Amino acid sequence: MNFPWIMNRTQIGTAWFGTHIVLIRCNYITNQVVAVTKSDHAPSEPTANSCAETLSRYLSIGYTLIGAYPLDNEQIQYVLQYR
């Protein structure tokens, strides 16, 4: 018997395949990580105290830097994408 609706990728409980996003907010004066926010189920690495080390870890597992945006006089937010 054929049940084509079982393979529907929009169905609740199916695995997510696609793009993941990680936001890393840093104080660029002190090189300290302020916050890391990620999409559900995104591959992640432990956050280091150093912003440079945290960025390096995410880039080494396959993330791509798609933007860096100043938030105020001390903070910058990096947007990384994983496909």
N, C-alpha and C positions, 0 to 999 in steps of 0.2 A: 504494500500500500504506500502511496506517495503522499507525503505531507509537506508541500513546498513552503508553508508558512513557518516551519521550524527553523529554516535558514535565514529568516528575515533579520537583518542586522539592526533594525530599529527596535526590536523586541527587548523588553526588560530582561536582564540576566545574560545577555550576550556580551562577548568580549568587545572592548573598545579598540578599534584600530584607527589611527590617525595622528593628528598633531597634538603635541603637549607644549605647554607654555610654562616657563618659570620666570618670576619677577624677583630680582635681587636688588634690594635698596641698600646703598652704602653711604657712609660719610667719607667723602673723598679727601677731606683734610687729614683725618686720622687713619684712613684705610680700614675702617671697622665696618662689619656687616651690621645693618640695622634690622633688616627683616628679609625673609625668603618666603615667597608665596608661590605655590605651584598648582597646576591643574590636578584633578583627581587621577590617581594611578600613574602619574608621570614618573619616569625614572629619576632617582635623586641620589645625591651624595651627601655625606655629613657636611654641615656648614662649619667652616673654619672661622676663626676670629678675624683673619685678614680677608679683605674683599678680593684682593688679587688671587689668593689661593682658592677661594670659593669659586670664582669665575674660572680658574684653571681646571678645577675638578669637573665642572659641568661641561666645559669645552672638550675635555679629554674623553668623556663618555658619549660624545656625539651631538651635543647641542650646538646650535649656531646662534651667534649674536645677531639679532635683527634690529636692535636699537638701543641707544643710551640717551636718557632724557634727564636734564637737570630739574630737580624738584624745588630747591630753594638755594640759599647761599652755601649750604654745607652738604646737601645730599644729591645723589644721582641714582636713577633707577635703570637697571639693565634688563632688557627683555630678551630672553633666550627661547629658541624654538627647537623642538625635537620631532623628527619625522621618522 
